[in-house]
Amino acid sequence: MPELNDNINKVGTGFAAFLSPPGPEVIRFTVGQPDFATPTKVVDSAKAALDRGETAYTRTQGSPELCDAVSTHLAKHSIEIDSNNIVVAPGCKQAVLYAMMATLNPDDEVLLLAPAWPSYDGMLKLIGAVPIHVPVKRDDYHPDFAALEAAITSKTKAIMLNSPNNPTGAVYRPEEIERLVALAVKHDLWIIDDMIYATLVWADYGYTSPTQFAGGKERTITVGGWSKGWAMTGWRLGWIGGSEAVANAVKKVNASAATHVATFLMPAAITALSLEAETQMMADSFKERCEVIYQLLDDLPGITVPKPEGAFYALCDITATGMTDIEFANRALEEAQVQLIPGSLMEGGEGFVRISYATSMENIREGVRRLSEWLSNL
């Protein structure tokens, strides 16, 4: 028999083992998915496009109208990218992979602020690049610049950013983004900026794009999408934009990999970017849940948790319980009927558990009550 690609065996399965739906009696703090329905106007727009027969091939990078809408949306975040240099991809995850494929060669090293979303590690290994996990500061999950500088070698080619962050909930301050850009300029690195949670910020400062600082625009590849802020996870729509050279490379990748996203979804994606009240309602709800779950988690015995600053995750340090994160997650499921993500599924996440508060306030209160009762009785 012929052999498989050697890189496949290097790729883990991420959170899969702890995402299997348990029984209805279990409170799930695992799934990073808004618990809202996709806004009706978006759904109706897709239906109308189907009724109009928009089911044939169209422009590979996405319709001109859609790329214009993405460019306009990015401008609201002070990101100036010409619509000709934007490509709509089958999900933000695919957009991240496109960015890596367009810029990296085998054995190139990429800095990940650890613990990082595990798909980054898997994508890099799939294309033969090397993930370098650099621990963030444990007290607030913000970048450790001394550790980043020490991790750079002659093979370092890029740094991966995700702010607001999954799994930590951290939102990097503008001065930190400026320092990261300066680091990238100094060492001539690409910056892949995953802004998928940019609309979900609870800190008193917003999402900050690396493109705003000297030397940042020409080396930053901006990726994002509709999944989190618009409750459109299953629609598989993402964007990627950058310089003309980057965009042309990504267009080649997309033409070979996917041709384009579903034609009838393009008008719906435009509609989504025009919404304000619906997306603000969702963001306000997650901010309220953040306040509640943080206060509840902060009272748990043996648990240390910095206040989340964005997205809908809280990363809890459970080392004081004396359990490993795997043991903690398994026992929480079996004994407290609460499902969590153990941090050691991500390199650098040992001793942590990730909690997603993208669930109802009722589930938040009941789930943390169960954890409190379980921990108090150990």
SULSUL-V948041 format. One record per residue. N is the residue number from 1. PHI is phi in whole degrees, -180 to 180 (* if undefined). PSI is psi as a letter, one per 20 degrees, with the letter a starting at -180 (* if undefined). D_LAST is the distance of its C-alpha to the last C-alpha in Angstrom with 2 decimals. Layout:
n,phi,psi,d_last
N,PHI,PSI,D_LAST
N,PHI,PSI,D_LAST
//
This chain:
n,phi,psi,d_last
1,*,q,52.28
2,-66,q,52.18
3,-96,q,49.02
4,-78,r,46.63
5,-55,p,46.38
6,-59,h,44.63
7,-67,h,42.60
8,-58,g,40.77
9,-70,i,38.69
10,-87,i,37.55
11,-94,p,36.02
12,-82,a,32.39
13,-107,j,31.19
14,62,c,29.21
15,-89,j,26.45
16,-51,g,27.95
17,-64,h,25.22
18,-111,j,22.72
19,-108,i,25.38
20,-61,p,26.11
21,-60,p,25.96
22,-83,a,23.18
23,-67,r,23.72
24,-65,i,24.60
25,-78,i,21.32
26,-94,p,19.57
27,-86,p,19.75
28,-99,o,21.40
29,-112,k,21.03
30,-113,h,23.01
31,-84,p,26.73
32,-87,m,28.91
33,-140,p,31.47
34,-55,q,32.74
35,-94,k,32.17
36,-104,q,35.76
37,-75,q,38.83
38,-56,p,41.48
39,-50,p,43.94
40,-57,h,46.71
41,-61,h,49.47
42,-71,g,48.18
43,-61,g,48.00
44,-63,h,51.45
45,-65,g,52.85
46,-66,g,51.81
47,-62,g,53.31
48,-64,h,56.51
49,-65,h,56.79
50,-63,g,56.51
51,-63,h,59.16
52,-80,i,61.36
53,82,k,61.05
54,-83,m,59.26
55,-128,j,58.11
56,-101,r,60.29
57,-58,q,59.92
58,-143,a,59.99
59,-62,p,59.73
60,-57,g,57.24
61,-79,i,55.48
62,112,q,55.22
63,-61,q,57.91
64,-55,h,59.61
65,-64,h,58.40
66,-69,g,54.74
67,-65,h,54.98
68,-63,g,56.71
69,-65,h,53.88
70,-65,g,51.26
71,-59,g,53.44
72,-64,g,53.73
73,-64,g,49.97
74,-64,h,49.33
75,-61,h,51.92
76,-65,h,49.75
77,-101,j,47.27
78,63,k,50.21
79,-111,o,50.44
80,-102,o,54.06
81,-131,p,54.52
82,-60,p,57.72
83,-60,h,57.15
84,-68,i,59.08
85,-107,k,56.31
86,-118,p,53.49
87,-124,p,52.38
88,-93,p,50.26
89,-118,r,48.00
90,-75,m,45.90
91,105,q,42.72
92,-64,h,41.45
93,-60,g,39.85
94,-65,h,43.34
95,-64,g,44.78
96,-62,g,42.48
97,-62,g,43.60
98,-60,g,47.21
99,-61,g,46.86
100,-67,g,45.63
101,-65,h,48.36
102,-77,h,51.03
103,-119,i,50.23
104,-112,q,48.65
105,-112,r,50.15
106,-53,p,48.51
107,78,i,46.75
108,-64,q,46.65
109,-100,q,43.44
110,-128,p,41.51
111,-80,p,39.06
112,-116,p,35.79
113,-82,o,33.54
114,-97,q,30.20
115,-77,p,27.89
116,-115,q,30.56
117,-50,p,30.81
118,-64,h,31.04
119,-64,h,34.33
120,-59,g,36.16
121,-59,g,35.33
122,-64,g,36.42
123,-62,g,39.62
124,-61,g,40.68
125,-68,h,40.22
126,-60,h,42.16
127,-95,j,45.18
128,86,j,44.98
129,-85,r,43.87
130,-121,o,41.18
131,-76,p,38.06
132,-116,o,37.19
133,-87,o,33.68
134,-110,o,33.78
135,-61,p,30.48
136,-82,r,30.50
137,-69,p,29.43
138,-75,h,25.67
139,-80,h,25.87
140,-142,i,27.75
141,66,k,28.40
142,-96,r,32.13
143,-60,q,34.59
144,-101,o,34.82
145,-70,h,38.61
146,-65,g,38.91
147,-67,h,36.73
148,-64,g,38.78
149,-61,g,42.04
150,-69,h,40.96
151,-84,i,40.06
152,-78,p,43.55
153,-128,a,45.98
154,-67,i,49.41
155,-94,i,47.80
156,-67,p,45.77
157,-121,h,47.21
158,-158,r,44.86
159,-127,p,41.81
160,-100,p,39.59
161,-112,q,38.50
162,-150,n,36.18
163,-143,p,35.93
164,-56,q,34.22
165,-106,p,31.79
166,-111,o,29.69
167,-107,j,26.83
168,-86,h,26.53
169,79,j,28.23
170,-78,q,30.45
171,-122,o,34.10
172,-72,p,36.33
173,-70,q,38.65
174,-53,g,42.41
175,-68,h,43.00
176,-74,g,40.42
177,-62,g,42.18
178,-62,g,45.45
179,-67,h,44.18
180,-65,h,43.01
181,-64,g,46.49
182,-60,h,48.12
183,-63,g,46.11
184,-66,h,47.26
185,-66,g,50.83
186,-56,g,50.84
187,-106,j,49.79
188,55,m,51.48
189,-110,q,48.40
190,-73,q,47.92
191,-120,o,45.26
192,-101,o,43.66
193,-107,o,42.23
194,-90,o,39.90
195,-103,k,40.10
196,-58,h,38.55
197,-104,j,36.34
198,-61,h,39.15
199,-87,i,39.42
200,-121,m,35.77
201,-123,p,35.58
202,-109,i,33.80
203,-69,r,34.84
204,-82,j,38.01
205,-129,q,39.84
206,-92,a,40.42
207,-59,p,40.35
208,-122,p,42.81
209,-86,p,44.93
210,-61,i,46.05
211,-67,i,49.53
212,-80,i,50.01
213,-114,q,50.43
214,-55,p,53.30
215,85,i,53.27
216,-84,h,50.44
217,-62,g,52.39
218,-73,i,54.19
219,-112,j,51.15
220,-97,p,48.54
221,-110,o,47.90
222,-95,p,46.25
223,-125,q,44.22
224,-170,a,42.56
225,175,a,42.70
226,-96,i,42.26
227,-59,g,38.88
228,-88,g,36.47
229,-73,h,38.65
230,-117,j,40.70
231,55,l,38.18
232,-130,k,40.30
233,-58,g,37.95
234,-79,i,39.78
235,-79,i,43.19
236,53,m,42.83
237,-130,p,44.88
238,-142,r,44.69
239,-130,q,47.16
240,-145,p,48.15
241,-149,q,50.78
242,-179,b,52.30
243,-67,r,55.64
244,-61,h,58.51
245,-64,g,58.06
246,-64,g,54.35
247,-60,g,55.13
248,-65,h,57.91
249,-67,g,55.67
250,-66,h,52.96
251,-60,h,55.65
252,-65,g,56.64
253,-62,g,53.09
254,-65,h,52.62
255,-62,h,56.03
256,-83,h,55.16
257,-96,g,51.59
258,-137,i,51.59
259,66,f,55.03
260,-169,r,53.45
261,-71,r,50.84
262,-56,p,51.88
263,-58,g,55.03
264,-74,i,54.19
265,-85,i,50.93
266,-64,g,52.83
267,-61,h,54.17
268,-66,h,50.70
269,-64,h,49.28
270,-64,g,52.07
271,-58,g,51.29
272,-58,g,47.63
273,-68,i,48.61
274,-88,i,50.80
275,-79,q,48.04
276,-128,g,46.72
277,-62,g,45.47
278,-66,g,43.33
279,-71,h,41.62
280,-66,h,41.16
281,-60,g,39.51
282,-66,g,36.91
283,-62,g,36.36
284,-63,h,36.04
285,-66,g,33.44
286,-67,h,31.26
287,-64,g,31.72
288,-64,g,30.53
289,-65,h,27.42
290,-59,g,26.78
291,-59,g,26.93
292,-68,g,24.52
293,-69,h,21.82
294,-63,g,22.11
295,-63,h,21.58
296,-70,g,18.53
297,-67,h,16.94
298,-64,h,17.99
299,-91,i,15.86
300,-74,p,12.49
301,-68,p,10.30
302,80,j,10.92
303,-116,p,13.60
304,-121,p,17.32
305,-144,o,19.93
306,-63,q,23.69
307,-68,p,25.43
308,-61,q,26.91
309,-111,i,30.69
310,-179,a,31.81
311,59,b,31.42
312,-140,l,28.39
313,-132,q,25.51
314,-125,p,22.74
315,-105,o,21.52
316,-105,p,18.09
317,-86,o,17.33
318,-112,j,13.75
319,-62,h,14.57
320,-69,i,12.75
321,-78,i,9.32
322,84,i,10.84
323,-101,q,11.15
324,-73,r,14.64
325,-66,h,15.65
326,-66,g,16.54
327,-62,g,13.23
328,-60,g,11.58
329,-65,g,14.39
330,-65,g,14.38
331,-72,h,10.80
332,-61,h,11.35
333,-68,g,14.51
334,-75,h,13.52
335,-102,h,10.40
336,-111,i,11.23
337,58,l,14.92
338,-130,p,15.56
339,-100,p,17.85
340,-128,r,18.01
341,-104,o,20.29
342,-73,p,19.02
343,-69,h,21.21
344,-72,i,22.37
345,-72,i,24.59
346,-120,p,26.70
347,-60,p,28.05
348,89,j,26.68
349,-102,j,23.56
350,-61,p,21.18
351,90,j,17.95
352,-120,q,18.51
353,-130,q,17.90
354,-100,p,20.74
355,-117,p,20.58
356,-97,p,23.87
357,-102,k,24.60
358,-83,l,27.76
359,-147,r,26.63
360,-68,q,27.22
361,-61,h,26.04
362,-62,g,24.67
363,-66,h,22.51
364,-60,g,21.42
365,-66,g,20.31
366,-70,g,18.65
367,-64,g,16.93
368,-71,h,15.43
369,-60,g,14.54
370,-63,g,12.54
371,-62,g,10.78
372,-62,g,10.22
373,-64,g,8.92
374,-64,g,6.49
375,-66,h,5.36
376,-69,h,5.72
377,-96,j,3.82
378,-68,*,0.00
//
